[in-house]
Amino acid sequence: MTVLEAHACGKPVIASNVGGLGDLVVNGETSLLFKVGDVEQLAAKMLYILRNEDMAVKLGSAGRKFVRGKFEIGKTIAMLERIYESVVVKGI
């Protein structure tokens, strides 16, 4: 949720390439990714964002557009309705 919240607020995101984050970030477009456990790579990405305000703004803006497009309330409600309907049909 933290990545989506940061995107929604227009903040640049630096995330590790682990778990489901691959579905929430687009490296170099909405976020910057670093290899899990690579502290030097994380530090380099952080310094890059701090020293390149234009890139920070670009990533933040793209992240916000990504969230608005993919997680717009109408789409989210429709997705949840489909999930609930499938559960009811299956009798789970």
PDB file of N, CA, C and O in Angstrom:
ATOM      1  N   MET A   1       0.816  -1.197   0.000  1.00  0.00           N
ATOM      2  CA  MET A   1       0.000   0.000   0.000  1.00  0.00           C
ATOM      3  C   MET A   1       0.861   1.262   0.000  1.00  0.00           C
ATOM      4  O   MET A   1       0.469   2.284  -0.565  1.00  0.00           O
ATOM      5  N   THR A   2       2.005   1.194   0.618  1.00  0.00           N
ATOM      6  CA  THR A   2       2.848   2.377   0.733  1.00  0.00           C
ATOM      7  C   THR A   2       3.248   2.914  -0.633  1.00  0.00           C
ATOM      8  O   THR A   2       3.254   4.125  -0.849  1.00  0.00           O
ATOM      9  N   VAL A   3       3.580   2.026  -1.546  1.00  0.00           N
ATOM     10  CA  VAL A   3       3.976   2.448  -2.893  1.00  0.00           C
ATOM     11  C   VAL A   3       2.809   3.148  -3.581  1.00  0.00           C
ATOM     12  O   VAL A   3       2.989   4.207  -4.183  1.00  0.00           O
ATOM     13  N   LEU A   4       1.618   2.565  -3.495  1.00  0.00           N
ATOM     14  CA  LEU A   4       0.442   3.186  -4.118  1.00  0.00           C
ATOM     15  C   LEU A   4       0.127   4.537  -3.490  1.00  0.00           C
ATOM     16  O   LEU A   4      -0.227   5.481  -4.196  1.00  0.00           O
ATOM     17  N   GLU A   5       0.253   4.635  -2.176  1.00  0.00           N
ATOM     18  CA  GLU A   5      -0.003   5.904  -1.489  1.00  0.00           C
ATOM     19  C   GLU A   5       1.004   6.968  -1.904  1.00  0.00           C
ATOM     20  O   GLU A   5       0.641   8.124  -2.120  1.00  0.00           O
ATOM     21  N   ALA A   6       2.260   6.578  -2.016  1.00  0.00           N
ATOM     22  CA  ALA A   6       3.289   7.529  -2.460  1.00  0.00           C
ATOM     23  C   ALA A   6       3.008   7.977  -3.886  1.00  0.00           C
ATOM     24  O   ALA A   6       3.100   9.165  -4.196  1.00  0.00           O
ATOM     25  N   HIS A   7       2.667   7.034  -4.755  1.00  0.00           N
ATOM     26  CA  HIS A   7       2.305   7.377  -6.134  1.00  0.00           C
ATOM     27  C   HIS A   7       1.121   8.344  -6.144  1.00  0.00           C
ATOM     28  O   HIS A   7       1.145   9.355  -6.846  1.00  0.00           O
ATOM     29  N   ALA A   8       0.098   8.032  -5.371  1.00  0.00           N
ATOM     30  CA  ALA A   8      -1.111   8.863  -5.345  1.00  0.00           C
ATOM     31  C   ALA A   8      -0.802  10.288  -4.889  1.00  0.00           C
ATOM     32  O   ALA A   8      -1.475  11.237  -5.293  1.00  0.00           O
ATOM     33  N   CYS A   9       0.212  10.428  -4.053  1.00  0.00           N
ATOM     34  CA  CYS A   9       0.617  11.752  -3.565  1.00  0.00           C
ATOM     35  C   CYS A   9       1.624  12.436  -4.493  1.00  0.00           C
ATOM     36  O   CYS A   9       2.072  13.548  -4.217  1.00  0.00           O
ATOM     37  N   GLY A  10       1.973  11.771  -5.584  1.00  0.00           N
ATOM     38  CA  GLY A  10       2.903  12.360  -6.537  1.00  0.00           C
ATOM     39  C   GLY A  10       4.346  12.358  -6.082  1.00  0.00           C
ATOM     40  O   GLY A  10       5.132  13.210  -6.497  1.00  0.00           O
ATOM     41  N   LYS A  11       4.699  11.415  -5.237  1.00  0.00           N
ATOM     42  CA  LYS A  11       6.071  11.320  -4.730  1.00  0.00           C
ATOM     43  C   LYS A  11       6.862  10.284  -5.517  1.00  0.00           C
ATOM     44  O   LYS A  11       6.307   9.259  -5.911  1.00  0.00           O
ATOM     45  N   PRO A  12       8.138  10.530  -5.750  1.00  0.00           N
ATOM     46  CA  PRO A  12       8.955   9.513  -6.421  1.00  0.00           C
ATOM     47  C   PRO A  12       9.147   8.315  -5.495  1.00  0.00           C
ATOM     48  O   PRO A  12       9.239   8.470  -4.277  1.00  0.00           O
ATOM     49  N   VAL A  13       9.207   7.136  -6.073  1.00  0.00           N
ATOM     50  CA  VAL A  13       9.322   5.909  -5.296  1.00  0.00           C
ATOM     51  C   VAL A  13      10.617   5.199  -5.660  1.00  0.00           C
ATOM     52  O   VAL A  13      10.979   5.088  -6.832  1.00  0.00           O
ATOM     53  N   ILE A  14      11.304   4.722  -4.635  1.00  0.00           N
ATOM     54  CA  ILE A  14      12.456   3.844  -4.815  1.00  0.00           C
ATOM     55  C   ILE A  14      12.091   2.560  -4.091  1.00  0.00           C
ATOM     56  O   ILE A  14      11.841   2.574  -2.885  1.00  0.00           O
ATOM     57  N   ALA A  15      12.059   1.450  -4.819  1.00  0.00           N
ATOM     58  CA  ALA A  15      11.610   0.182  -4.249  1.00  0.00           C
ATOM     59  C   ALA A  15      12.536  -0.946  -4.645  1.00  0.00           C
ATOM     60  O   ALA A  15      13.221  -0.884  -5.666  1.00  0.00           O
ATOM     61  N   SER A  16      12.544  -1.978  -3.817  1.00  0.00           N
ATOM     62  CA  SER A  16      13.315  -3.168  -4.166  1.00  0.00           C
ATOM     63  C   SER A  16      12.502  -4.022  -5.130  1.00  0.00           C
ATOM     64  O   SER A  16      11.273  -3.955  -5.153  1.00  0.00           O
ATOM     65  N   ASN A  17      13.189  -4.805  -5.906  1.00  0.00           N
ATOM     66  CA  ASN A  17      12.528  -5.657  -6.900  1.00  0.00           C
ATOM     67  C   ASN A  17      12.124  -6.982  -6.273  1.00  0.00           C
ATOM     68  O   ASN A  17      12.661  -8.035  -6.618  1.00  0.00           O
ATOM     69  N   VAL A  18      11.174  -6.919  -5.349  1.00  0.00           N
ATOM     70  CA  VAL A  18      10.747  -8.105  -4.607  1.00  0.00           C
ATOM     71  C   VAL A  18       9.219  -8.191  -4.571  1.00  0.00           C
ATOM     72  O   VAL A  18       8.527  -7.174  -4.627  1.00  0.00           O
ATOM     73  N   GLY A  19       8.716  -9.394  -4.479  1.00  0.00           N
ATOM     74  CA  GLY A  19       7.284  -9.614  -4.309  1.00  0.00           C
ATOM     75  C   GLY A  19       6.444  -9.000  -5.408  1.00  0.00           C
ATOM     76  O   GLY A  19       6.823  -9.002  -6.579  1.00  0.00           O
ATOM     77  N   GLY A  20       5.292  -8.471  -5.009  1.00  0.00           N
ATOM     78  CA  GLY A  20       4.339  -7.903  -5.943  1.00  0.00           C
ATOM     79  C   GLY A  20       4.640  -6.491  -6.380  1.00  0.00           C
ATOM     80  O   GLY A  20       3.854  -5.894  -7.115  1.00  0.00           O
ATOM     81  N   LEU A  21       5.757  -5.940  -5.948  1.00  0.00           N
ATOM     82  CA  LEU A  21       6.077  -4.561  -6.322  1.00  0.00           C
ATOM     83  C   LEU A  21       6.240  -4.396  -7.826  1.00  0.00           C
ATOM     84  O   LEU A  21       6.050  -3.299  -8.352  1.00  0.00           O
ATOM     85  N   GLY A  22       6.584  -5.454  -8.512  1.00  0.00           N
ATOM     86  CA  GLY A  22       6.734  -5.387  -9.961  1.00  0.00           C
ATOM     87  C   GLY A  22       5.452  -4.988 -10.672  1.00  0.00           C
ATOM     88  O   GLY A  22       5.487  -4.461 -11.784  1.00  0.00           O
ATOM     89  N   ASP A  23       4.313  -5.243 -10.022  1.00  0.00           N
ATOM     90  CA  ASP A  23       3.017  -4.857 -10.593  1.00  0.00           C
ATOM     91  C   ASP A  23       2.669  -3.410 -10.301  1.00  0.00           C
ATOM     92  O   ASP A  23       1.755  -2.854 -10.911  1.00  0.00           O
ATOM     93  N   LEU A  24       3.392  -2.795  -9.371  1.00  0.00           N
ATOM     94  CA  LEU A  24       3.050  -1.447  -8.932  1.00  0.00           C
ATOM     95  C   LEU A  24       4.043  -0.380  -9.360  1.00  0.00           C
ATOM     96  O   LEU A  24       3.786   0.814  -9.203  1.00  0.00           O
ATOM     97  N   VAL A  25       5.164  -0.805  -9.895  1.00  0.00           N
ATOM     98  CA  VAL A  25       6.189   0.155 -10.300  1.00  0.00           C
ATOM     99  C   VAL A  25       6.664  -0.132 -11.717  1.00  0.00           C
ATOM    100  O   VAL A  25       6.707  -1.279 -12.160  1.00  0.00           O
ATOM    101  N   VAL A  26       7.016   0.927 -12.405  1.00  0.00           N
ATOM    102  CA  VAL A  26       7.614   0.804 -13.732  1.00  0.00           C
ATOM    103  C   VAL A  26       8.974   1.485 -13.636  1.00  0.00           C
ATOM    104  O   VAL A  26       9.068   2.712 -13.609  1.00  0.00           O
ATOM    105  N   ASN A  27      10.022   0.672 -13.586  1.00  0.00           N
ATOM    106  CA  ASN A  27      11.365   1.198 -13.367  1.00  0.00           C
ATOM    107  C   ASN A  27      11.728   2.274 -14.393  1.00  0.00           C
ATOM    108  O   ASN A  27      11.635   2.053 -15.601  1.00  0.00           O
ATOM    109  N   GLY A  28      12.136   3.421 -13.901  1.00  0.00           N
ATOM    110  CA  GLY A  28      12.545   4.525 -14.760  1.00  0.00           C
ATOM    111  C   GLY A  28      11.400   5.389 -15.252  1.00  0.00           C
ATOM    112  O   GLY A  28      11.633   6.452 -15.826  1.00  0.00           O
ATOM    113  N   GLU A  29      10.162   4.951 -15.036  1.00  0.00           N
ATOM    114  CA  GLU A  29       9.001   5.738 -15.461  1.00  0.00           C
ATOM    115  C   GLU A  29       8.196   6.255 -14.278  1.00  0.00           C
ATOM    116  O   GLU A  29       7.925   7.452 -14.186  1.00  0.00           O
ATOM    117  N   THR A  30       7.810   5.351 -13.365  1.00  0.00           N
ATOM    118  CA  THR A  30       7.054   5.763 -12.188  1.00  0.00           C
ATOM    119  C   THR A  30       7.888   5.630 -10.920  1.00  0.00           C
ATOM    120  O   THR A  30       7.534   6.184  -9.879  1.00  0.00           O
ATOM    121  N   SER A  31       8.979   4.904 -11.006  1.00  0.00           N
ATOM    122  CA  SER A  31       9.777   4.564  -9.835  1.00  0.00           C
ATOM    123  C   SER A  31      11.187   4.178 -10.246  1.00  0.00           C
ATOM    124  O   SER A  31      11.509   4.058 -11.428  1.00  0.00           O
ATOM    125  N   LEU A  32      12.006   3.990  -9.236  1.00  0.00           N
ATOM    126  CA  LEU A  32      13.343   3.440  -9.449  1.00  0.00           C
ATOM    127  C   LEU A  32      13.449   2.163  -8.630  1.00  0.00           C
ATOM    128  O   LEU A  32      13.070   2.143  -7.459  1.00  0.00           O
ATOM    129  N   LEU A  33      13.954   1.112  -9.231  1.00  0.00           N
ATOM    130  CA  LEU A  33      14.112  -0.161  -8.537  1.00  0.00           C
ATOM    131  C   LEU A  33      15.568  -0.425  -8.188  1.00  0.00           C
ATOM    132  O   LEU A  33      16.482  -0.012  -8.900  1.00  0.00           O
ATOM    133  N   PHE A  34      15.760  -1.121  -7.080  1.00  0.00           N
ATOM    134  CA  PHE A  34      17.100  -1.575  -6.715  1.00  0.00           C
ATOM    135  C   PHE A  34      17.021  -3.042  -6.322  1.00  0.00           C
ATOM    136  O   PHE A  34      15.969  -3.533  -5.914  1.00  0.00           O
ATOM    137  N   LYS A  35      18.139  -3.729  -6.448  1.00  0.00           N
ATOM    138  CA  LYS A  35      18.210  -5.149  -6.125  1.00  0.00           C
ATOM    139  C   LYS A  35      18.123  -5.334  -4.608  1.00  0.00           C
ATOM    140  O   LYS A  35      18.779  -4.628  -3.842  1.00  0.00           O
ATOM    141  N   VAL A  36      17.306  -6.289  -4.199  1.00  0.00           N
ATOM    142  CA  VAL A  36      17.133  -6.584  -2.778  1.00  0.00           C
ATOM    143  C   VAL A  36      18.490  -6.788  -2.109  1.00  0.00           C
ATOM    144  O   VAL A  36      19.319  -7.560  -2.592  1.00  0.00           O
ATOM    145  N   GLY A  37      18.707  -6.099  -1.006  1.00  0.00           N
ATOM    146  CA  GLY A  37      19.936  -6.239  -0.238  1.00  0.00           C
ATOM    147  C   GLY A  37      21.105  -5.419  -0.733  1.00  0.00           C
ATOM    148  O   GLY A  37      22.150  -5.395  -0.083  1.00  0.00           O
ATOM    149  N   ASP A  38      20.965  -4.746  -1.862  1.00  0.00           N
ATOM    150  CA  ASP A  38      22.054  -3.952  -2.423  1.00  0.00           C
ATOM    151  C   ASP A  38      21.982  -2.528  -1.867  1.00  0.00           C
ATOM    152  O   ASP A  38      21.394  -1.630  -2.470  1.00  0.00           O
ATOM    153  N   VAL A  39      22.591  -2.357  -0.716  1.00  0.00           N
ATOM    154  CA  VAL A  39      22.538  -1.076  -0.007  1.00  0.00           C
ATOM    155  C   VAL A  39      23.202   0.034  -0.812  1.00  0.00           C
ATOM    156  O   VAL A  39      22.735   1.173  -0.801  1.00  0.00           O
ATOM    157  N   GLU A  40      24.275  -0.285  -1.500  1.00  0.00           N
ATOM    158  CA  GLU A  40      24.964   0.724  -2.307  1.00  0.00           C
ATOM    159  C   GLU A  40      24.085   1.196  -3.463  1.00  0.00           C
ATOM    160  O   GLU A  40      24.071   2.384  -3.786  1.00  0.00           O
ATOM    161  N   GLN A  41      23.358   0.277  -4.082  1.00  0.00           N
ATOM    162  CA  GLN A  41      22.469   0.651  -5.173  1.00  0.00           C
ATOM    163  C   GLN A  41      21.315   1.512  -4.649  1.00  0.00           C
ATOM    164  O   GLN A  41      20.919   2.484  -5.292  1.00  0.00           O
ATOM    165  N   LEU A  42      20.784   1.152  -3.488  1.00  0.00           N
ATOM    166  CA  LEU A  42      19.725   1.957  -2.868  1.00  0.00           C
ATOM    167  C   LEU A  42      20.226   3.365  -2.592  1.00  0.00           C
ATOM    168  O   LEU A  42      19.550   4.341  -2.917  1.00  0.00           O
ATOM    169  N   ALA A  43      21.406   3.478  -1.995  1.00  0.00           N
ATOM    170  CA  ALA A  43      21.977   4.786  -1.687  1.00  0.00           C
ATOM    171  C   ALA A  43      22.189   5.606  -2.954  1.00  0.00           C
ATOM    172  O   ALA A  43      21.931   6.810  -2.968  1.00  0.00           O
ATOM    173  N   ALA A  44      22.653   4.962  -4.006  1.00  0.00           N
ATOM    174  CA  ALA A  44      22.873   5.660  -5.275  1.00  0.00           C
ATOM    175  C   ALA A  44      21.562   6.184  -5.852  1.00  0.00           C
ATOM    176  O   ALA A  44      21.514   7.300  -6.368  1.00  0.00           O
ATOM    177  N   LYS A  45      20.501   5.387  -5.769  1.00  0.00           N
ATOM    178  CA  LYS A  45      19.186   5.820  -6.277  1.00  0.00           C
ATOM    179  C   LYS A  45      18.660   6.992  -5.450  1.00  0.00           C
ATOM    180  O   LYS A  45      18.081   7.932  -5.994  1.00  0.00           O
ATOM    181  N   MET A  46      18.864   6.931  -4.141  1.00  0.00           N
ATOM    182  CA  MET A  46      18.418   8.020  -3.268  1.00  0.00           C
ATOM    183  C   MET A  46      19.154   9.320  -3.601  1.00  0.00           C
ATOM    184  O   MET A  46      18.538  10.381  -3.702  1.00  0.00           O
ATOM    185  N   LEU A  47      20.458   9.228  -3.769  1.00  0.00           N
ATOM    186  CA  LEU A  47      21.243  10.417  -4.121  1.00  0.00           C
ATOM    187  C   LEU A  47      20.832  10.953  -5.487  1.00  0.00           C
ATOM    188  O   LEU A  47      20.767  12.166  -5.690  1.00  0.00           O
ATOM    189  N   TYR A  48      20.559  10.054  -6.412  1.00  0.00           N
ATOM    190  CA  TYR A  48      20.137  10.458  -7.748  1.00  0.00           C
ATOM    191  C   TYR A  48      18.854  11.290  -7.675  1.00  0.00           C
ATOM    192  O   TYR A  48      18.756  12.347  -8.299  1.00  0.00           O
ATOM    193  N   ILE A  49      17.884  10.810  -6.919  1.00  0.00           N
ATOM    194  CA  ILE A  49      16.613  11.537  -6.781  1.00  0.00           C
ATOM    195  C   ILE A  49      16.834  12.885  -6.080  1.00  0.00           C
ATOM    196  O   ILE A  49      16.263  13.898  -6.484  1.00  0.00           O
ATOM    197  N   LEU A  50      17.645  12.890  -5.054  1.00  0.00           N
ATOM    198  CA  LEU A  50      17.908  14.137  -4.322  1.00  0.00           C
ATOM    199  C   LEU A  50      18.622  15.175  -5.182  1.00  0.00           C
ATOM    200  O   LEU A  50      18.411  16.377  -5.018  1.00  0.00           O
ATOM    201  N   ARG A  51      19.459  14.712  -6.091  1.00  0.00           N
ATOM    202  CA  ARG A  51      20.245  15.630  -6.926  1.00  0.00           C
ATOM    203  C   ARG A  51      19.558  15.986  -8.244  1.00  0.00           C
ATOM    204  O   ARG A  51      20.006  16.895  -8.943  1.00  0.00           O
ATOM    205  N   ASN A  52      18.490  15.291  -8.591  1.00  0.00           N
ATOM    206  CA  ASN A  52      17.796  15.511  -9.859  1.00  0.00           C
ATOM    207  C   ASN A  52      16.314  15.790  -9.617  1.00  0.00           C
ATOM    208  O   ASN A  52      15.463  14.915  -9.776  1.00  0.00           O
ATOM    209  N   GLU A  53      16.036  17.013  -9.236  1.00  0.00           N
ATOM    210  CA  GLU A  53      14.662  17.385  -8.906  1.00  0.00           C
ATOM    211  C   GLU A  53      13.712  17.178 -10.084  1.00  0.00           C
ATOM    212  O   GLU A  53      12.566  16.772  -9.890  1.00  0.00           O
ATOM    213  N   ASP A  54      14.175  17.450 -11.289  1.00  0.00           N
ATOM    214  CA  ASP A  54      13.320  17.241 -12.462  1.00  0.00           C
ATOM    215  C   ASP A  54      12.887  15.776 -12.584  1.00  0.00           C
ATOM    216  O   ASP A  54      11.732  15.494 -12.901  1.00  0.00           O
ATOM    217  N   MET A  55      13.806  14.856 -12.336  1.00  0.00           N
ATOM    218  CA  MET A  55      13.471  13.432 -12.402  1.00  0.00           C
ATOM    219  C   MET A  55      12.520  13.052 -11.272  1.00  0.00           C
ATOM    220  O   MET A  55      11.601  12.258 -11.472  1.00  0.00           O
ATOM    221  N   ALA A  56      12.737  13.611 -10.101  1.00  0.00           N
ATOM    222  CA  ALA A  56      11.841  13.330  -8.973  1.00  0.00           C
ATOM    223  C   ALA A  56      10.416  13.764  -9.305  1.00  0.00           C
ATOM    224  O   ALA A  56       9.461  13.041  -9.024  1.00  0.00           O
ATOM    225  N   VAL A  57      10.278  14.934  -9.898  1.00  0.00           N
ATOM    226  CA  VAL A  57       8.959  15.448 -10.276  1.00  0.00           C
ATOM    227  C   VAL A  57       8.355  14.577 -11.379  1.00  0.00           C
ATOM    228  O   VAL A  57       7.166  14.262 -11.346  1.00  0.00           O
ATOM    229  N   LYS A  58       9.172  14.194 -12.345  1.00  0.00           N
ATOM    230  CA  LYS A  58       8.699  13.354 -13.453  1.00  0.00           C
ATOM    231  C   LYS A  58       8.194  12.011 -12.939  1.00  0.00           C
ATOM    232  O   LYS A  58       7.108  11.571 -13.317  1.00  0.00           O
ATOM    233  N   LEU A  59       8.971  11.360 -12.084  1.00  0.00           N
ATOM    234  CA  LEU A  59       8.565  10.071 -11.520  1.00  0.00           C
ATOM    235  C   LEU A  59       7.291  10.215 -10.696  1.00  0.00           C
ATOM    236  O   LEU A  59       6.379   9.395 -10.800  1.00  0.00           O
ATOM    237  N   GLY A  60       7.234  11.257  -9.881  1.00  0.00           N
ATOM    238  CA  GLY A  60       6.055  11.483  -9.045  1.00  0.00           C
ATOM    239  C   GLY A  60       4.801  11.697  -9.875  1.00  0.00           C
ATOM    240  O   GLY A  60       3.748  11.134  -9.574  1.00  0.00           O
ATOM    241  N   SER A  61       4.911  12.498 -10.904  1.00  0.00           N
ATOM    242  CA  SER A  61       3.769  12.778 -11.775  1.00  0.00           C
ATOM    243  C   SER A  61       3.314  11.515 -12.507  1.00  0.00           C
ATOM    244  O   SER A  61       2.116  11.245 -12.600  1.00  0.00           O
ATOM    245  N   ALA A  62       4.259  10.752 -13.017  1.00  0.00           N
ATOM    246  CA  ALA A  62       3.924   9.513 -13.729  1.00  0.00           C
ATOM    247  C   ALA A  62       3.294   8.494 -12.779  1.00  0.00           C
ATOM    248  O   ALA A  62       2.370   7.775 -13.160  1.00  0.00           O
ATOM    249  N   GLY A  63       3.787   8.435 -11.559  1.00  0.00           N
ATOM    250  CA  GLY A  63       3.221   7.526 -10.567  1.00  0.00           C
ATOM    251  C   GLY A  63       1.783   7.887 -10.240  1.00  0.00           C
ATOM    252  O   GLY A  63       0.925   7.013 -10.109  1.00  0.00           O
ATOM    253  N   ARG A  64       1.529   9.175 -10.109  1.00  0.00           N
ATOM    254  CA  ARG A  64       0.166   9.641  -9.823  1.00  0.00           C
ATOM    255  C   ARG A  64      -0.785   9.276 -10.966  1.00  0.00           C
ATOM    256  O   ARG A  64      -1.899   8.812 -10.724  1.00  0.00           O
ATOM    257  N   LYS A  65      -0.350   9.485 -12.199  1.00  0.00           N
ATOM    258  CA  LYS A  65      -1.173   9.125 -13.360  1.00  0.00           C
ATOM    259  C   LYS A  65      -1.418   7.618 -13.403  1.00  0.00           C
ATOM    260  O   LYS A  65      -2.521   7.176 -13.725  1.00  0.00           O
ATOM    261  N   PHE A  66      -0.404   6.839 -13.082  1.00  0.00           N
ATOM    262  CA  PHE A  66      -0.514   5.385 -13.054  1.00  0.00           C
ATOM    263  C   PHE A  66      -1.602   4.936 -12.076  1.00  0.00           C
ATOM    264  O   PHE A  66      -2.452   4.113 -12.416  1.00  0.00           O
ATOM    265  N   VAL A  67      -1.566   5.483 -10.867  1.00  0.00           N
ATOM    266  CA  VAL A  67      -2.547   5.112  -9.844  1.00  0.00           C
ATOM    267  C   VAL A  67      -3.947   5.555 -10.253  1.00  0.00           C
ATOM    268  O   VAL A  67      -4.909   4.801 -10.109  1.00  0.00           O
ATOM    269  N   ARG A  68      -4.058   6.767 -10.759  1.00  0.00           N
ATOM    270  CA  ARG A  68      -5.376   7.260 -11.169  1.00  0.00           C
ATOM    271  C   ARG A  68      -5.954   6.418 -12.301  1.00  0.00           C
ATOM    272  O   ARG A  68      -7.163   6.192 -12.348  1.00  0.00           O
ATOM    273  N   GLY A  69      -5.108   5.957 -13.203  1.00  0.00           N
ATOM    274  CA  GLY A  69      -5.587   5.159 -14.320  1.00  0.00           C
ATOM    275  C   GLY A  69      -5.922   3.732 -13.943  1.00  0.00           C
ATOM    276  O   GLY A  69      -6.931   3.183 -14.384  1.00  0.00           O
ATOM    277  N   LYS A  70      -5.070   3.132 -13.123  1.00  0.00           N
ATOM    278  CA  LYS A  70      -5.235   1.713 -12.807  1.00  0.00           C
ATOM    279  C   LYS A  70      -6.155   1.462 -11.618  1.00  0.00           C
ATOM    280  O   LYS A  70      -6.813   0.424 -11.556  1.00  0.00           O
ATOM    281  N   PHE A  71      -6.209   2.387 -10.686  1.00  0.00           N
ATOM    282  CA  PHE A  71      -6.955   2.167  -9.454  1.00  0.00           C
ATOM    283  C   PHE A  71      -8.079   3.181  -9.254  1.00  0.00           C
ATOM    284  O   PHE A  71      -8.476   3.468  -8.124  1.00  0.00           O
ATOM    285  N   GLU A  72      -8.580   3.714 -10.352  1.00  0.00           N
ATOM    286  CA  GLU A  72      -9.717   4.633 -10.292  1.00  0.00           C
ATOM    287  C   GLU A  72     -10.870   3.914  -9.602  1.00  0.00           C
ATOM    288  O   GLU A  72     -11.042   2.710  -9.790  1.00  0.00           O
ATOM    289  N   ILE A  73     -11.660   4.628  -8.808  1.00  0.00           N
ATOM    290  CA  ILE A  73     -12.667   4.022  -7.938  1.00  0.00           C
ATOM    291  C   ILE A  73     -13.658   3.145  -8.704  1.00  0.00           C
ATOM    292  O   ILE A  73     -14.016   2.067  -8.230  1.00  0.00           O
ATOM    293  N   GLY A  74     -14.097   3.585  -9.861  1.00  0.00           N
ATOM    294  CA  GLY A  74     -15.037   2.785 -10.637  1.00  0.00           C
ATOM    295  C   GLY A  74     -14.452   1.442 -11.046  1.00  0.00           C
ATOM    296  O   GLY A  74     -15.129   0.416 -10.981  1.00  0.00           O
ATOM    297  N   LYS A  75     -13.190   1.452 -11.468  1.00  0.00           N
ATOM    298  CA  LYS A  75     -12.515   0.209 -11.859  1.00  0.00           C
ATOM    299  C   LYS A  75     -12.326  -0.705 -10.650  1.00  0.00           C
ATOM    300  O   LYS A  75     -12.496  -1.920 -10.746  1.00  0.00           O
ATOM    301  N   THR A  76     -11.978  -0.114  -9.527  1.00  0.00           N
ATOM    302  CA  THR A  76     -11.762  -0.895  -8.315  1.00  0.00           C
ATOM    303  C   THR A  76     -13.060  -1.542  -7.852  1.00  0.00           C
ATOM    304  O   THR A  76     -13.065  -2.711  -7.468  1.00  0.00           O
ATOM    305  N   ILE A  77     -14.155  -0.796  -7.886  1.00  0.00           N
ATOM    306  CA  ILE A  77     -15.455  -1.348  -7.488  1.00  0.00           C
ATOM    307  C   ILE A  77     -15.850  -2.488  -8.419  1.00  0.00           C
ATOM    308  O   ILE A  77     -16.302  -3.537  -7.959  1.00  0.00           O
ATOM    309  N   ALA A  78     -15.684  -2.290  -9.714  1.00  0.00           N
ATOM    310  CA  ALA A  78     -16.035  -3.341 -10.680  1.00  0.00           C
ATOM    311  C   ALA A  78     -15.211  -4.598 -10.436  1.00  0.00           C
ATOM    312  O   ALA A  78     -15.737  -5.708 -10.514  1.00  0.00           O
ATOM    313  N   MET A  79     -13.935  -4.437 -10.143  1.00  0.00           N
ATOM    314  CA  MET A  79     -13.070  -5.579  -9.881  1.00  0.00           C
ATOM    315  C   MET A  79     -13.533  -6.321  -8.620  1.00  0.00           C
ATOM    316  O   MET A  79     -13.607  -7.550  -8.615  1.00  0.00           O
ATOM    317  N   LEU A  80     -13.840  -5.581  -7.563  1.00  0.00           N
ATOM    318  CA  LEU A  80     -14.300  -6.208  -6.326  1.00  0.00           C
ATOM    319  C   LEU A  80     -15.633  -6.916  -6.524  1.00  0.00           C
ATOM    320  O   LEU A  80     -15.851  -7.994  -5.972  1.00  0.00           O
ATOM    321  N   GLU A  81     -16.521  -6.320  -7.303  1.00  0.00           N
ATOM    322  CA  GLU A  81     -17.808  -6.962  -7.580  1.00  0.00           C
ATOM    323  C   GLU A  81     -17.606  -8.296  -8.294  1.00  0.00           C
ATOM    324  O   GLU A  81     -18.275  -9.280  -7.979  1.00  0.00           O
ATOM    325  N   ARG A  82     -16.678  -8.328  -9.261  1.00  0.00           N
ATOM    326  CA  ARG A  82     -16.396  -9.584  -9.968  1.00  0.00           C
ATOM    327  C   ARG A  82     -15.850 -10.645  -9.016  1.00  0.00           C
ATOM    328  O   ARG A  82     -16.209 -11.819  -9.111  1.00  0.00           O
ATOM    329  N   ILE A  83     -14.989 -10.230  -8.107  1.00  0.00           N
ATOM    330  CA  ILE A  83     -14.423 -11.168  -7.129  1.00  0.00           C
ATOM    331  C   ILE A  83     -15.528 -11.704  -6.225  1.00  0.00           C
ATOM    332  O   ILE A  83     -15.617 -12.914  -6.013  1.00  0.00           O
ATOM    333  N   TYR A  84     -16.370 -10.820  -5.691  1.00  0.00           N
ATOM    334  CA  TYR A  84     -17.456 -11.240  -4.801  1.00  0.00           C
ATOM    335  C   TYR A  84     -18.436 -12.147  -5.530  1.00  0.00           C
ATOM    336  O   TYR A  84     -18.889 -13.144  -4.968  1.00  0.00           O
ATOM    337  N   GLU A  85     -18.768 -11.817  -6.770  1.00  0.00           N
ATOM    338  CA  GLU A  85     -19.692 -12.644  -7.543  1.00  0.00           C
ATOM    339  C   GLU A  85     -19.117 -14.037  -7.774  1.00  0.00           C
ATOM    340  O   GLU A  85     -19.842 -15.028  -7.689  1.00  0.00           O
ATOM    341  N   SER A  86     -17.833 -14.117  -8.063  1.00  0.00           N
ATOM    342  CA  SER A  86     -17.220 -15.433  -8.288  1.00  0.00           C
ATOM    343  C   SER A  86     -17.226 -16.264  -7.005  1.00  0.00           C
ATOM    344  O   SER A  86     -17.373 -17.485  -7.063  1.00  0.00           O
ATOM    345  N   VAL A  87     -17.070 -15.628  -5.873  1.00  0.00           N
ATOM    346  CA  VAL A  87     -17.098 -16.342  -4.590  1.00  0.00           C
ATOM    347  C   VAL A  87     -18.506 -16.863  -4.321  1.00  0.00           C
ATOM    348  O   VAL A  87     -18.678 -18.002  -3.886  1.00  0.00           O
ATOM    349  N   VAL A  88     -19.519 -16.026  -4.582  1.00  0.00           N
ATOM    350  CA  VAL A  88     -20.911 -16.425  -4.366  1.00  0.00           C
ATOM    351  C   VAL A  88     -21.277 -17.584  -5.280  1.00  0.00           C
ATOM    352  O   VAL A  88     -21.906 -18.549  -4.845  1.00  0.00           O
ATOM    353  N   VAL A  89     -20.884 -17.491  -6.545  1.00  0.00           N
ATOM    354  CA  VAL A  89     -21.199 -18.545  -7.512  1.00  0.00           C
ATOM    355  C   VAL A  89     -20.548 -19.864  -7.110  1.00  0.00           C
ATOM    356  O   VAL A  89     -21.159 -20.924  -7.246  1.00  0.00           O
ATOM    357  N   LYS A  90     -19.330 -19.806  -6.622  1.00  0.00           N
ATOM    358  CA  LYS A  90     -18.606 -21.012  -6.226  1.00  0.00           C
ATOM    359  C   LYS A  90     -19.076 -21.545  -4.861  1.00  0.00           C
ATOM    360  O   LYS A  90     -18.798 -22.686  -4.491  1.00  0.00           O
ATOM    361  N   GLY A  91     -19.791 -20.690  -4.132  1.00  0.00           N
ATOM    362  CA  GLY A  91     -20.291 -21.109  -2.825  1.00  0.00           C
ATOM    363  C   GLY A  91     -19.220 -21.197  -1.750  1.00  0.00           C
ATOM    364  O   GLY A  91     -19.336 -21.972  -0.801  1.00  0.00           O
ATOM    365  N   ILE A  92     -18.188 -20.402  -1.911  1.00  0.00           N
ATOM    366  CA  ILE A  92     -17.082 -20.429  -0.949  1.00  0.00           C
ATOM    367  C   ILE A  92     -17.482 -19.680   0.312  1.00  0.00           C
ATOM    368  O   ILE A  92     -16.691 -19.585   1.251  1.00  0.00           O
TER     369      ILE A  92
END
